[in-house]
């Protein structure tokens, strides 16, 4: 279908969904359960622990709390049919002042518009996806899109299959409070295209009662580009990633390992990544940290070999003066990437002040200093969901 056709189809579905719900001014799950957004979110889009548990449970409440009014009574116990199609929108706008040669000031209205949907297909199977109607002026299409098989065999074993970010078991880029990104997840090697953002595959997870969570990912390794000759993968290799995370009271520590191989124009590249991460959660302060070491080894046709090493990470601190009931948030983010291939180097310091003007609307003023090139960027924005 052409891009215009996609847009018309999306707008038709959106219009129909809004007509069947009187409380259309708040996000889909809040409409379904008649909860405030603050039940699951600290701020748009950052989640509380309860919100994380809700998502991990396939976007459902515990069985004895799931409201029967949210589903159609068909008389068939084997059919779980939601009464209303859950749809929400995220709408972001930004304006910038920056030290650059052109467009020192820029109105980025809109910066992004997402159409989101998710919920249960059956008691232990759910789905989630979003469609980027507008991402920096382009129709980006579907990014996150997966099916979640929850608590298989009555255990804590889950499987997710579809499109997702490889870094999701670490820190979810979509839930950060800053416009500035977690750049170590986006960086690509000198020859290989694989990184820790979007890919296609499966995630296997298992949680233990003493706070240990295990994750394994099997992915194509070439992103989420369109299929060629009905094939999404472009070589004979699959990449794998593993993560272990242990909670120790207010502290959570984890370790990550990634191995893969990629066909390049004149040979192959082997990719290895590893590193620790942590989260310290205090009543008014959260500190997140990630370090990754990456080494790509290229074997070229003709016997020419090459190596590219990348090391870096980020440290993020979020101050919440009233804990998870705060309306003001001060975020500091330090990004650092150092490579033996100089164009990949990156170093920034970001300070961001957010205010919840409404439960589903956050106003932001953010300053980022590029420490490598000695220049700054000031951003004013609004992040909303409805």
TORZATOR-971134 format. One record per residue (C-alpha): residue in one letter; x, y, z. Coordinates in nm, 3 decimals, decimal comma. Each point is the difference from the previous one (the first is absolute). Layout:
residues N
@residuo = A | c1 = X | c2 = Y | c3 = Z
...
***
This chain:
residues 386
@residuo = X | c1 = 0,000 | c2 = 0,000 | c3 = 0,000
@residuo = X | c1 = 0,127 | c2 = 0,351 | c3 = -0,080
@residuo = X | c1 = 0,092 | c2 = 0,233 | c3 = 0,284
@residuo = X | c1 = -0,318 | c2 = 0,207 | c3 = -0,049
@residuo = X | c1 = -0,204 | c2 = -0,319 | c3 = 0,019
@residuo = X | c1 = 0,162 | c2 = -0,084 | c3 = 0,333
@residuo = X | c1 = -0,083 | c2 = 0,342 | c3 = 0,135
@residuo = X | c1 = -0,366 | c2 = -0,019 | c3 = -0,108
@residuo = X | c1 = -0,037 | c2 = -0,348 | c3 = 0,153
@residuo = X | c1 = 0,154 | c2 = 0,114 | c3 = 0,328
@residuo = X | c1 = -0,225 | c2 = 0,306 | c3 = 0,019
@residuo = X | c1 = -0,311 | c2 = -0,209 | c3 = -0,068
@residuo = X | c1 = 0,085 | c2 = -0,241 | c3 = 0,284
@residuo = X | c1 = 0,083 | c2 = 0,291 | c3 = 0,230
@residuo = X | c1 = -0,326 | c2 = 0,179 | c3 = -0,076
@residuo = X | c1 = -0,207 | c2 = -0,312 | c3 = 0,064
@residuo = X | c1 = 0,174 | c2 = -0,066 | c3 = 0,331
@residuo = X | c1 = -0,057 | c2 = 0,353 | c3 = 0,125
@residuo = X | c1 = -0,370 | c2 = -0,015 | c3 = -0,079
@residuo = X | c1 = -0,058 | c2 = -0,302 | c3 = 0,225
@residuo = X | c1 = 0,166 | c2 = 0,144 | c3 = 0,310
@residuo = X | c1 = -0,133 | c2 = 0,301 | c3 = 0,185
@residuo = X | c1 = 0,316 | c2 = 0,045 | c3 = 0,207
@residuo = X | c1 = 0,227 | c2 = 0,037 | c3 = -0,301
@residuo = X | c1 = 0,224 | c2 = 0,264 | c3 = 0,157
@residuo = X | c1 = 0,220 | c2 = -0,247 | c3 = 0,192
@residuo = X | c1 = 0,215 | c2 = -0,294 | c3 = -0,117
@residuo = X | c1 = -0,138 | c2 = -0,338 | c3 = -0,095
@residuo = X | c1 = 0,075 | c2 = -0,204 | c3 = 0,313
@residuo = X | c1 = -0,122 | c2 = 0,278 | c3 = 0,228
@residuo = X | c1 = -0,325 | c2 = 0,008 | c3 = -0,199
@residuo = X | c1 = -0,040 | c2 = -0,376 | c3 = 0,019
@residuo = X | c1 = 0,055 | c2 = -0,031 | c3 = 0,376
@residuo = X | c1 = -0,118 | c2 = 0,350 | c3 = 0,098
@residuo = X | c1 = 0,332 | c2 = 0,066 | c3 = 0,170
@residuo = X | c1 = 0,200 | c2 = 0,318 | c3 = 0,012
@residuo = X | c1 = 0,317 | c2 = 0,001 | c3 = -0,210
@residuo = X | c1 = 0,185 | c2 = 0,038 | c3 = 0,332
@residuo = X | c1 = -0,093 | c2 = -0,360 | c3 = 0,089
@residuo = X | c1 = 0,267 | c2 = -0,128 | c3 = -0,240
@residuo = X | c1 = 0,208 | c2 = 0,307 | c3 = -0,088
@residuo = X | c1 = 0,224 | c2 = 0,222 | c3 = 0,206
@residuo = X | c1 = -0,010 | c2 = 0,240 | c3 = -0,294
@residuo = X | c1 = -0,068 | c2 = -0,027 | c3 = -0,372
@residuo = X | c1 = 0,146 | c2 = -0,244 | c3 = -0,105
@residuo = X | c1 = 0,205 | c2 = -0,127 | c3 = 0,299
@residuo = X | c1 = -0,156 | c2 = -0,300 | c3 = 0,177
@residuo = X | c1 = -0,037 | c2 = -0,085 | c3 = 0,368
@residuo = X | c1 = 0,075 | c2 = -0,352 | c3 = 0,120
@residuo = X | c1 = -0,375 | c2 = -0,069 | c3 = -0,018
@residuo = X | c1 = -0,002 | c2 = 0,106 | c3 = -0,365
@residuo = X | c1 = 0,296 | c2 = -0,227 | c3 = -0,076
@residuo = X | c1 = -0,184 | c2 = -0,292 | c3 = 0,163
@residuo = X | c1 = -0,318 | c2 = 0,081 | c3 = -0,194
@residuo = X | c1 = 0,190 | c2 = -0,004 | c3 = -0,331
@residuo = X | c1 = 0,184 | c2 = -0,320 | c3 = 0,095
@residuo = X | c1 = -0,338 | c2 = -0,162 | c3 = 0,072
@residuo = X | c1 = -0,113 | c2 = 0,054 | c3 = -0,358
@residuo = X | c1 = -0,171 | c2 = 0,335 | c3 = 0,071
@residuo = X | c1 = -0,244 | c2 = -0,166 | c3 = 0,239
@residuo = X | c1 = -0,073 | c2 = 0,027 | c3 = 0,370
@residuo = X | c1 = 0,032 | c2 = -0,309 | c3 = 0,222
@residuo = X | c1 = -0,272 | c2 = -0,249 | c3 = -0,090
@residuo = X | c1 = -0,222 | c2 = 0,074 | c3 = 0,300
@residuo = X | c1 = 0,016 | c2 = 0,376 | c3 = -0,072
@residuo = X | c1 = -0,068 | c2 = 0,002 | c3 = -0,376
@residuo = X | c1 = -0,341 | c2 = 0,172 | c3 = -0,050
@residuo = X | c1 = -0,258 | c2 = -0,207 | c3 = -0,189
@residuo = X | c1 = -0,155 | c2 = 0,320 | c3 = -0,140
@residuo = X | c1 = 0,313 | c2 = 0,048 | c3 = -0,213
@residuo = X | c1 = -0,087 | c2 = -0,306 | c3 = -0,213
@residuo = X | c1 = -0,288 | c2 = -0,111 | c3 = -0,220
@residuo = X | c1 = -0,214 | c2 = -0,279 | c3 = 0,148
@residuo = X | c1 = -0,019 | c2 = -0,248 | c3 = -0,287
@residuo = X | c1 = -0,089 | c2 = -0,312 | c3 = 0,199
@residuo = X | c1 = 0,323 | c2 = -0,161 | c3 = -0,119
@residuo = X | c1 = 0,255 | c2 = -0,050 | c3 = 0,279
@residuo = X | c1 = 0,273 | c2 = -0,049 | c3 = -0,259
@residuo = X | c1 = -0,048 | c2 = 0,351 | c3 = -0,146
@residuo = X | c1 = 0,139 | c2 = 0,310 | c3 = 0,176
@residuo = X | c1 = -0,122 | c2 = 0,291 | c3 = -0,212
@residuo = X | c1 = 0,064 | c2 = 0,356 | c3 = 0,113
@residuo = X | c1 = -0,310 | c2 = 0,215 | c3 = -0,001
@residuo = X | c1 = 0,182 | c2 = 0,293 | c3 = -0,160
@residuo = X | c1 = 0,309 | c2 = 0,008 | c3 = -0,218
@residuo = X | c1 = 0,271 | c2 = 0,160 | c3 = 0,218
@residuo = X | c1 = 0,159 | c2 = 0,288 | c3 = -0,189
@residuo = X | c1 = 0,203 | c2 = 0,297 | c3 = 0,124
@residuo = X | c1 = 0,207 | c2 = 0,278 | c3 = -0,151
@residuo = X | c1 = 0,333 | c2 = 0,147 | c3 = 0,101
@residuo = X | c1 = 0,065 | c2 = 0,351 | c3 = -0,129
@residuo = X | c1 = 0,337 | c2 = 0,176 | c3 = 0,046
@residuo = X | c1 = 0,102 | c2 = 0,351 | c3 = -0,103
@residuo = X | c1 = 0,335 | c2 = 0,175 | c3 = 0,045
@residuo = X | c1 = 0,167 | c2 = 0,332 | c3 = -0,072
@residuo = X | c1 = 0,377 | c2 = 0,039 | c3 = -0,001
@residuo = X | c1 = 0,279 | c2 = 0,255 | c3 = 0,021
@residuo = X | c1 = 0,338 | c2 = -0,150 | c3 = -0,088
@residuo = X | c1 = 0,359 | c2 = 0,083 | c3 = -0,092
@residuo = X | c1 = 0,005 | c2 = -0,112 | c3 = -0,362
@residuo = X | c1 = 0,067 | c2 = 0,151 | c3 = -0,342
@residuo = X | c1 = -0,359 | c2 = -0,014 | c3 = -0,128
@residuo = X | c1 = -0,341 | c2 = 0,011 | c3 = 0,170
@residuo = X | c1 = 0,132 | c2 = 0,128 | c3 = 0,330
@residuo = X | c1 = -0,364 | c2 = 0,019 | c3 = 0,105
@residuo = X | c1 = -0,249 | c2 = -0,265 | c3 = -0,104
@residuo = X | c1 = -0,372 | c2 = -0,063 | c3 = 0,060
@residuo = X | c1 = -0,041 | c2 = -0,378 | c3 = 0,006
@residuo = X | c1 = -0,380 | c2 = -0,011 | c3 = -0,007
@residuo = X | c1 = -0,078 | c2 = -0,290 | c3 = 0,015
@residuo = X | c1 = 0,313 | c2 = -0,192 | c3 = 0,087
@residuo = X | c1 = -0,189 | c2 = -0,329 | c3 = 0,017
@residuo = X | c1 = -0,353 | c2 = -0,141 | c3 = -0,006
@residuo = X | c1 = -0,055 | c2 = -0,364 | c3 = 0,100
@residuo = X | c1 = -0,309 | c2 = -0,215 | c3 = -0,018
@residuo = X | c1 = 0,024 | c2 = -0,270 | c3 = 0,270
@residuo = X | c1 = -0,201 | c2 = -0,311 | c3 = 0,078
@residuo = X | c1 = 0,041 | c2 = -0,297 | c3 = 0,231
@residuo = X | c1 = -0,183 | c2 = -0,247 | c3 = 0,217
@residuo = X | c1 = -0,095 | c2 = -0,364 | c3 = 0,049
@residuo = X | c1 = -0,086 | c2 = -0,243 | c3 = -0,280
@residuo = X | c1 = -0,061 | c2 = -0,275 | c3 = 0,254
@residuo = X | c1 = 0,074 | c2 = -0,045 | c3 = 0,370
@residuo = X | c1 = 0,370 | c2 = -0,072 | c3 = -0,063
@residuo = X | c1 = 0,057 | c2 = 0,162 | c3 = -0,342
@residuo = X | c1 = 0,010 | c2 = 0,373 | c3 = -0,063
@residuo = X | c1 = 0,118 | c2 = 0,241 | c3 = -0,270
@residuo = X | c1 = 0,150 | c2 = 0,346 | c3 = -0,026
@residuo = X | c1 = 0,091 | c2 = 0,225 | c3 = -0,292
@residuo = X | c1 = 0,029 | c2 = 0,361 | c3 = -0,098
@residuo = X | c1 = -0,015 | c2 = 0,169 | c3 = -0,338
@residuo = X | c1 = 0,208 | c2 = 0,314 | c3 = -0,050
@residuo = X | c1 = -0,236 | c2 = 0,221 | c3 = -0,199
@residuo = X | c1 = 0,260 | c2 = 0,275 | c3 = 0,001
@residuo = X | c1 = 0,360 | c2 = -0,031 | c3 = 0,115
@residuo = X | c1 = 0,197 | c2 = 0,317 | c3 = -0,068
@residuo = X | c1 = -0,204 | c2 = 0,068 | c3 = -0,313
@residuo = X | c1 = -0,019 | c2 = -0,353 | c3 = -0,141
@residuo = X | c1 = -0,241 | c2 = -0,292 | c3 = 0,027
@residuo = X | c1 = 0,229 | c2 = -0,246 | c3 = 0,177
@residuo = X | c1 = -0,255 | c2 = -0,284 | c3 = 0,024
@residuo = X | c1 = -0,006 | c2 = -0,274 | c3 = 0,261
@residuo = X | c1 = 0,293 | c2 = -0,024 | c3 = 0,244
@residuo = X | c1 = -0,090 | c2 = -0,190 | c3 = 0,319
@residuo = X | c1 = -0,230 | c2 = -0,290 | c3 = -0,091
@residuo = X | c1 = -0,003 | c2 = -0,329 | c3 = 0,188
@residuo = X | c1 = -0,207 | c2 = -0,282 | c3 = 0,144
@residuo = X | c1 = 0,062 | c2 = -0,087 | c3 = 0,367
@residuo = X | c1 = -0,054 | c2 = -0,353 | c3 = 0,132
@residuo = X | c1 = -0,025 | c2 = 0,042 | c3 = 0,377
@residuo = X | c1 = 0,057 | c2 = -0,248 | c3 = 0,287
@residuo = X | c1 = 0,029 | c2 = -0,304 | c3 = -0,223
@residuo = X | c1 = -0,090 | c2 = -0,325 | c3 = 0,173
@residuo = X | c1 = -0,093 | c2 = 0,193 | c3 = 0,314
@residuo = X | c1 = 0,365 | c2 = 0,102 | c3 = 0,052
@residuo = X | c1 = 0,186 | c2 = 0,331 | c3 = -0,016
@residuo = X | c1 = 0,115 | c2 = -0,079 | c3 = -0,355
@residuo = X | c1 = -0,099 | c2 = 0,248 | c3 = -0,274
@residuo = X | c1 = 0,062 | c2 = 0,024 | c3 = -0,374
@residuo = X | c1 = -0,027 | c2 = 0,315 | c3 = -0,210
@residuo = X | c1 = 0,011 | c2 = -0,027 | c3 = -0,379
@residuo = X | c1 = 0,006 | c2 = 0,288 | c3 = -0,247
@residuo = X | c1 = 0,175 | c2 = 0,336 | c3 = -0,034
@residuo = X | c1 = 0,156 | c2 = 0,157 | c3 = 0,310
@residuo = X | c1 = 0,312 | c2 = 0,177 | c3 = 0,116
@residuo = X | c1 = 0,289 | c2 = -0,228 | c3 = 0,090
@residuo = X | c1 = 0,075 | c2 = 0,233 | c3 = 0,292
@residuo = X | c1 = -0,351 | c2 = -0,035 | c3 = 0,150
@residuo = X | c1 = 0,111 | c2 = -0,250 | c3 = 0,270
@residuo = X | c1 = 0,260 | c2 = 0,260 | c3 = 0,105
@residuo = X | c1 = -0,154 | c2 = 0,348 | c3 = -0,014
@residuo = X | c1 = -0,295 | c2 = 0,087 | c3 = -0,221
@residuo = X | c1 = 0,080 | c2 = 0,297 | c3 = -0,221
@residuo = X | c1 = -0,370 | c2 = 0,069 | c3 = -0,052
@residuo = X | c1 = -0,051 | c2 = 0,068 | c3 = 0,374
@residuo = X | c1 = 0,275 | c2 = 0,256 | c3 = 0,057
@residuo = X | c1 = -0,086 | c2 = 0,355 | c3 = 0,113
@residuo = X | c1 = 0,259 | c2 = 0,178 | c3 = -0,217
@residuo = X | c1 = 0,005 | c2 = 0,088 | c3 = -0,368
@residuo = X | c1 = 0,368 | c2 = -0,097 | c3 = 0,004
@residuo = X | c1 = 0,026 | c2 = -0,375 | c3 = -0,062
@residuo = X | c1 = 0,199 | c2 = -0,287 | c3 = 0,150
@residuo = X | c1 = 0,255 | c2 = 0,018 | c3 = -0,281
@residuo = X | c1 = 0,200 | c2 = -0,314 | c3 = 0,080
@residuo = X | c1 = -0,303 | c2 = -0,206 | c3 = -0,107
@residuo = X | c1 = -0,019 | c2 = 0,175 | c3 = -0,338
@residuo = X | c1 = 0,365 | c2 = -0,008 | c3 = -0,103
@residuo = X | c1 = 0,097 | c2 = -0,226 | c3 = -0,291
@residuo = X | c1 = 0,346 | c2 = -0,136 | c3 = -0,072
@residuo = X | c1 = 0,234 | c2 = 0,112 | c3 = -0,274
@residuo = X | c1 = -0,116 | c2 = -0,282 | c3 = -0,230
@residuo = X | c1 = -0,293 | c2 = -0,176 | c3 = 0,167
@residuo = X | c1 = -0,350 | c2 = 0,150 | c3 = 0,008
@residuo = X | c1 = -0,124 | c2 = -0,188 | c3 = 0,310
@residuo = X | c1 = -0,071 | c2 = 0,201 | c3 = 0,315
@residuo = X | c1 = -0,225 | c2 = -0,030 | c3 = 0,305
@residuo = X | c1 = -0,305 | c2 = 0,179 | c3 = -0,137
@residuo = X | c1 = -0,275 | c2 = -0,163 | c3 = -0,211
@residuo = X | c1 = 0,028 | c2 = -0,355 | c3 = -0,129
@residuo = X | c1 = -0,219 | c2 = -0,303 | c3 = -0,070
@residuo = X | c1 = 0,008 | c2 = -0,320 | c3 = 0,200
@residuo = X | c1 = -0,100 | c2 = -0,149 | c3 = 0,334
@residuo = X | c1 = 0,066 | c2 = 0,081 | c3 = 0,366
@residuo = X | c1 = -0,011 | c2 = -0,277 | c3 = 0,261
@residuo = X | c1 = -0,030 | c2 = 0,105 | c3 = 0,365
@residuo = X | c1 = -0,013 | c2 = -0,179 | c3 = 0,333
@residuo = X | c1 = -0,036 | c2 = 0,157 | c3 = 0,343
@residuo = X | c1 = 0,094 | c2 = -0,156 | c3 = 0,333
@residuo = X | c1 = -0,168 | c2 = 0,081 | c3 = 0,330
@residuo = X | c1 = 0,326 | c2 = 0,125 | c3 = 0,155
@residuo = X | c1 = 0,035 | c2 = 0,288 | c3 = -0,249
@residuo = X | c1 = 0,203 | c2 = -0,155 | c3 = -0,282
@residuo = X | c1 = -0,126 | c2 = 0,060 | c3 = -0,354
@residuo = X | c1 = 0,149 | c2 = -0,171 | c3 = -0,306
@residuo = X | c1 = -0,041 | c2 = 0,111 | c3 = -0,362
@residuo = X | c1 = 0,106 | c2 = -0,159 | c3 = -0,327
@residuo = X | c1 = -0,050 | c2 = 0,156 | c3 = -0,345
@residuo = X | c1 = 0,031 | c2 = -0,157 | c3 = -0,344
@residuo = X | c1 = -0,017 | c2 = 0,260 | c3 = -0,276
@residuo = X | c1 = 0,061 | c2 = 0,045 | c3 = -0,371
@residuo = X | c1 = 0,263 | c2 = 0,265 | c3 = 0,068
@residuo = X | c1 = -0,083 | c2 = 0,234 | c3 = -0,287
@residuo = X | c1 = -0,269 | c2 = 0,229 | c3 = 0,141
@residuo = X | c1 = -0,360 | c2 = 0,034 | c3 = -0,115
@residuo = X | c1 = 0,037 | c2 = 0,101 | c3 = -0,363
@residuo = X | c1 = -0,238 | c2 = -0,126 | c3 = -0,265
@residuo = X | c1 = 0,012 | c2 = -0,357 | c3 = -0,130
@residuo = X | c1 = 0,194 | c2 = -0,078 | c3 = -0,317
@residuo = X | c1 = -0,150 | c2 = -0,288 | c3 = -0,200
@residuo = X | c1 = -0,226 | c2 = -0,063 | c3 = 0,303
@residuo = X | c1 = 0,301 | c2 = -0,049 | c3 = 0,229
@residuo = X | c1 = 0,077 | c2 = 0,231 | c3 = 0,291
@residuo = X | c1 = 0,345 | c2 = -0,138 | c3 = 0,085
@residuo = X | c1 = 0,272 | c2 = 0,074 | c3 = -0,253
@residuo = X | c1 = 0,254 | c2 = -0,268 | c3 = 0,095
@residuo = X | c1 = 0,025 | c2 = -0,350 | c3 = 0,151
@residuo = X | c1 = 0,087 | c2 = 0,117 | c3 = 0,351
@residuo = X | c1 = -0,202 | c2 = 0,060 | c3 = 0,315
@residuo = X | c1 = 0,122 | c2 = 0,220 | c3 = 0,285
@residuo = X | c1 = -0,057 | c2 = -0,082 | c3 = 0,367
@residuo = X | c1 = -0,004 | c2 = 0,205 | c3 = 0,320
@residuo = X | c1 = -0,016 | c2 = -0,097 | c3 = 0,367
@residuo = X | c1 = -0,069 | c2 = 0,200 | c3 = 0,314
@residuo = X | c1 = -0,018 | c2 = -0,082 | c3 = 0,369
@residuo = X | c1 = -0,139 | c2 = 0,249 | c3 = 0,252
@residuo = X | c1 = -0,009 | c2 = -0,033 | c3 = 0,378
@residuo = X | c1 = -0,196 | c2 = 0,224 | c3 = 0,238
@residuo = X | c1 = 0,162 | c2 = 0,071 | c3 = 0,337
@residuo = X | c1 = -0,246 | c2 = 0,225 | c3 = 0,178
@residuo = X | c1 = 0,031 | c2 = 0,349 | c3 = -0,144
@residuo = X | c1 = 0,284 | c2 = -0,109 | c3 = -0,228
@residuo = X | c1 = -0,033 | c2 = -0,201 | c3 = -0,320
@residuo = X | c1 = 0,312 | c2 = -0,123 | c3 = -0,180
@residuo = X | c1 = 0,021 | c2 = -0,170 | c3 = -0,338
@residuo = X | c1 = 0,233 | c2 = -0,136 | c3 = -0,262
@residuo = X | c1 = -0,042 | c2 = -0,013 | c3 = -0,379
@residuo = X | c1 = 0,163 | c2 = -0,208 | c3 = -0,275
@residuo = X | c1 = -0,057 | c2 = 0,024 | c3 = -0,378
@residuo = X | c1 = 0,155 | c2 = -0,211 | c3 = -0,276
@residuo = X | c1 = -0,074 | c2 = 0,013 | c3 = -0,367
@residuo = X | c1 = 0,128 | c2 = -0,022 | c3 = -0,353
@residuo = X | c1 = -0,096 | c2 = 0,210 | c3 = -0,298
@residuo = X | c1 = 0,058 | c2 = -0,023 | c3 = -0,372
@residuo = X | c1 = 0,152 | c2 = 0,316 | c3 = -0,142
@residuo = X | c1 = 0,070 | c2 = 0,104 | c3 = -0,356
@residuo = X | c1 = 0,340 | c2 = -0,164 | c3 = -0,026
@residuo = X | c1 = 0,007 | c2 = -0,252 | c3 = 0,284
@residuo = X | c1 = -0,139 | c2 = -0,053 | c3 = 0,351
@residuo = X | c1 = 0,018 | c2 = 0,177 | c3 = 0,336
@residuo = X | c1 = -0,016 | c2 = -0,168 | c3 = 0,341
@residuo = X | c1 = -0,161 | c2 = 0,214 | c3 = 0,272
@residuo = X | c1 = 0,057 | c2 = -0,036 | c3 = 0,375
@residuo = X | c1 = -0,146 | c2 = 0,222 | c3 = 0,272
@residuo = X | c1 = 0,000 | c2 = -0,031 | c3 = 0,377
@residuo = X | c1 = -0,038 | c2 = 0,218 | c3 = 0,304
@residuo = X | c1 = -0,167 | c2 = 0,063 | c3 = 0,337
@residuo = X | c1 = -0,296 | c2 = 0,220 | c3 = 0,091
@residuo = X | c1 = -0,164 | c2 = 0,113 | c3 = 0,322
@residuo = X | c1 = -0,296 | c2 = 0,187 | c3 = 0,144
@residuo = X | c1 = -0,012 | c2 = 0,156 | c3 = 0,346
@residuo = X | c1 = -0,359 | c2 = 0,086 | c3 = 0,097
@residuo = X | c1 = -0,047 | c2 = 0,227 | c3 = 0,300
@residuo = X | c1 = -0,325 | c2 = 0,173 | c3 = 0,103
@residuo = X | c1 = 0,097 | c2 = 0,329 | c3 = -0,168
@residuo = X | c1 = 0,293 | c2 = -0,095 | c3 = -0,220
@residuo = X | c1 = 0,062 | c2 = -0,258 | c3 = -0,270
@residuo = X | c1 = 0,344 | c2 = -0,059 | c3 = -0,151
@residuo = X | c1 = 0,049 | c2 = -0,217 | c3 = -0,309
@residuo = X | c1 = 0,329 | c2 = -0,103 | c3 = -0,152
@residuo = X | c1 = 0,112 | c2 = -0,198 | c3 = -0,305
@residuo = X | c1 = 0,346 | c2 = -0,094 | c3 = -0,128
@residuo = X | c1 = 0,063 | c2 = -0,194 | c3 = -0,320
@residuo = X | c1 = 0,313 | c2 = -0,121 | c3 = -0,173
@residuo = X | c1 = -0,036 | c2 = -0,095 | c3 = -0,366
@residuo = X | c1 = 0,252 | c2 = -0,161 | c3 = -0,234
@residuo = X | c1 = -0,069 | c2 = -0,062 | c3 = -0,369
@residuo = X | c1 = 0,237 | c2 = -0,220 | c3 = -0,197
@residuo = X | c1 = -0,028 | c2 = 0,020 | c3 = -0,379
@residuo = X | c1 = 0,133 | c2 = -0,267 | c3 = -0,234
@residuo = X | c1 = 0,015 | c2 = 0,137 | c3 = -0,354
@residuo = X | c1 = 0,021 | c2 = -0,177 | c3 = -0,332
@residuo = X | c1 = 0,367 | c2 = -0,004 | c3 = -0,100
@residuo = X | c1 = 0,129 | c2 = -0,062 | c3 = 0,352
@residuo = X | c1 = -0,025 | c2 = 0,355 | c3 = 0,130
@residuo = X | c1 = -0,112 | c2 = 0,008 | c3 = 0,365
@residuo = X | c1 = -0,106 | c2 = 0,283 | c3 = 0,226
@residuo = X | c1 = -0,111 | c2 = 0,068 | c3 = 0,357
@residuo = X | c1 = -0,217 | c2 = 0,271 | c3 = 0,147
@residuo = X | c1 = -0,040 | c2 = 0,045 | c3 = 0,375
@residuo = X | c1 = -0,263 | c2 = 0,218 | c3 = 0,166
@residuo = X | c1 = -0,043 | c2 = 0,067 | c3 = 0,370
@residuo = X | c1 = -0,243 | c2 = 0,228 | c3 = 0,172
@residuo = X | c1 = -0,328 | c2 = 0,031 | c3 = 0,180
@residuo = X | c1 = -0,210 | c2 = 0,242 | c3 = 0,197
@residuo = X | c1 = -0,086 | c2 = 0,108 | c3 = 0,353
@residuo = X | c1 = -0,344 | c2 = 0,143 | c3 = 0,070
@residuo = X | c1 = -0,130 | c2 = 0,157 | c3 = 0,321
@residuo = X | c1 = -0,368 | c2 = 0,089 | c3 = 0,053
@residuo = X | c1 = -0,096 | c2 = 0,215 | c3 = 0,300
@residuo = X | c1 = -0,368 | c2 = -0,016 | c3 = 0,104
@residuo = X | c1 = -0,067 | c2 = 0,237 | c3 = 0,295
@residuo = X | c1 = -0,326 | c2 = -0,177 | c3 = 0,095
@residuo = X | c1 = 0,098 | c2 = -0,348 | c3 = -0,107
@residuo = X | c1 = -0,228 | c2 = -0,172 | c3 = -0,250
@residuo = X | c1 = -0,268 | c2 = 0,265 | c3 = 0,069
@residuo = X | c1 = 0,223 | c2 = 0,282 | c3 = -0,122
@residuo = X | c1 = -0,107 | c2 = 0,251 | c3 = -0,261
@residuo = X | c1 = 0,354 | c2 = 0,137 | c3 = -0,046
@residuo = X | c1 = 0,292 | c2 = -0,213 | c3 = -0,120
@residuo = X | c1 = 0,364 | c2 = 0,096 | c3 = -0,037
@residuo = X | c1 = 0,200 | c2 = -0,236 | c3 = -0,223
@residuo = X | c1 = 0,372 | c2 = -0,007 | c3 = -0,067
@residuo = X | c1 = 0,141 | c2 = -0,221 | c3 = -0,277
@residuo = X | c1 = 0,363 | c2 = -0,054 | c3 = -0,098
@residuo = X | c1 = 0,074 | c2 = -0,183 | c3 = -0,328
@residuo = X | c1 = 0,347 | c2 = -0,123 | c3 = -0,094
@residuo = X | c1 = 0,125 | c2 = -0,199 | c3 = -0,300
@residuo = X | c1 = 0,370 | c2 = -0,053 | c3 = -0,080
@residuo = X | c1 = 0,113 | c2 = -0,196 | c3 = -0,306
@residuo = X | c1 = 0,318 | c2 = -0,063 | c3 = -0,193
@residuo = X | c1 = -0,208 | c2 = 0,119 | c3 = -0,297
@residuo = X | c1 = -0,026 | c2 = 0,372 | c3 = 0,081
@residuo = X | c1 = -0,332 | c2 = 0,080 | c3 = -0,178
@residuo = X | c1 = -0,179 | c2 = -0,216 | c3 = 0,261
@residuo = X | c1 = 0,125 | c2 = 0,204 | c3 = 0,299
@residuo = X | c1 = -0,270 | c2 = 0,179 | c3 = 0,199
@residuo = X | c1 = -0,015 | c2 = 0,182 | c3 = 0,333
@residuo = X | c1 = -0,289 | c2 = 0,210 | c3 = 0,133
@residuo = X | c1 = -0,139 | c2 = 0,129 | c3 = 0,327
@residuo = X | c1 = -0,375 | c2 = 0,063 | c3 = 0,028
@residuo = X | c1 = -0,211 | c2 = 0,173 | c3 = 0,265
@residuo = X | c1 = -0,377 | c2 = -0,024 | c3 = -0,036
@residuo = X | c1 = -0,280 | c2 = 0,151 | c3 = 0,210
@residuo = X | c1 = -0,350 | c2 = -0,144 | c3 = -0,044
@residuo = X | c1 = -0,336 | c2 = 0,107 | c3 = 0,140
@residuo = X | c1 = -0,322 | c2 = -0,199 | c3 = -0,011
@residuo = X | c1 = -0,249 | c2 = 0,261 | c3 = -0,116
@residuo = X | c1 = -0,258 | c2 = -0,282 | c3 = -0,005
@residuo = X | c1 = 0,023 | c2 = -0,372 | c3 = 0,073
@residuo = X | c1 = 0,044 | c2 = -0,070 | c3 = -0,371
@residuo = X | c1 = 0,193 | c2 = 0,313 | c3 = -0,104
@residuo = X | c1 = 0,358 | c2 = 0,087 | c3 = 0,091
@residuo = X | c1 = 0,177 | c2 = 0,328 | c3 = -0,074
@residuo = X | c1 = 0,378 | c2 = -0,014 | c3 = -0,040
@residuo = X | c1 = 0,292 | c2 = 0,239 | c3 = -0,015
@residuo = X | c1 = 0,327 | c2 = -0,177 | c3 = -0,083
@residuo = X | c1 = 0,360 | c2 = 0,111 | c3 = -0,050
@residuo = X | c1 = 0,262 | c2 = -0,224 | c3 = -0,161
@residuo = X | c1 = 0,368 | c2 = 0,082 | c3 = -0,026
@residuo = X | c1 = 0,207 | c2 = -0,179 | c3 = -0,264
@residuo = X | c1 = 0,327 | c2 = -0,035 | c3 = 0,189
@residuo = X | c1 = 0,186 | c2 = -0,125 | c3 = -0,305
@residuo = X | c1 = -0,086 | c2 = 0,284 | c3 = -0,240
@residuo = X | c1 = -0,055 | c2 = 0,272 | c3 = 0,265
@residuo = X | c1 = -0,355 | c2 = 0,093 | c3 = -0,097
@residuo = X | c1 = -0,338 | c2 = 0,007 | c3 = 0,169
@residuo = X | c1 = -0,367 | c2 = -0,069 | c3 = -0,074
@residuo = X | c1 = -0,300 | c2 = 0,137 | c3 = 0,186
@residuo = X | c1 = -0,332 | c2 = -0,180 | c3 = -0,052
@residuo = X | c1 = -0,353 | c2 = 0,090 | c3 = 0,112
@residuo = X | c1 = -0,260 | c2 = -0,270 | c3 = -0,041
@residuo = X | c1 = -0,328 | c2 = -0,163 | c3 = 0,086
@residuo = X | c1 = -0,054 | c2 = -0,375 | c3 = 0,030
@residuo = X | c1 = -0,362 | c2 = -0,110 | c3 = 0,016
@residuo = X | c1 = -0,207 | c2 = -0,317 | c3 = -0,023
@residuo = X | c1 = -0,377 | c2 = -0,030 | c3 = -0,039
***
